[in-house]
Amino acid sequence: MTVDVPLAGSSPVSCRIGCGACCVVISISSAIPGMPHGKPAGVRCVQLTEDNRCGLFGLPERPAICVSFRASLEQCGDRDETAYRNLAWLESATA
């Protein structure tokens, strides 16, 4: 997936296939198919495939928050480990 609409003031990047940090680290308060009460932070989304791809990508059932998420260099860095660390910090800071 190529990202073309970054958060204000951030540098857009393409999502790394197989990263999945945003589908594990951050909480999602809206219902997800298979997770009717949303997803707590640190819990793997049930829609994340074994190779860390979104099983709902491009489908109308995909939560709006997931559709609107835009990877950025500031959030995701240049490695999966950086994305996990940065998103965990962001989740903690905004909890």
Residue, then its C-alpha position, 0 to 999 in steps of 0.5 A: m500500500t502506498v501512502d499519499v496523505p500523511l498526518a499534518g506535518s509528517s513525512p509520508v512513507s509506504c507501509r512495509i508489507g508484513c510489518g503490522a505494527c499498527c494492527v498490534v500496538i495501537s488500540i482500536s475502539s470501534a468494532i472490527p469483524g471478530m472483535p465486536h468491542g474493538k481491540p486493546a493496545g498490544v493485542r493482535c487484531v484477529q483480521l491480521t493474517e499470518d504474514n501480517r497483512c490486513g485481512l480486511f484491506g479494501l473491504p467495507e468492513r474495515p474500520a474507518i480508523c484503519v482506513s484513515f491511518r497513514a504511515s509516516l516516517e515519524q511514526c513508523g521509522d525505517r524498520d518494523e522494530t522502530a514502528y513498534r516502539n514509536l507506536a507504543w510510545l504514541e499509544s501510551a502518550t495518548a491513553 
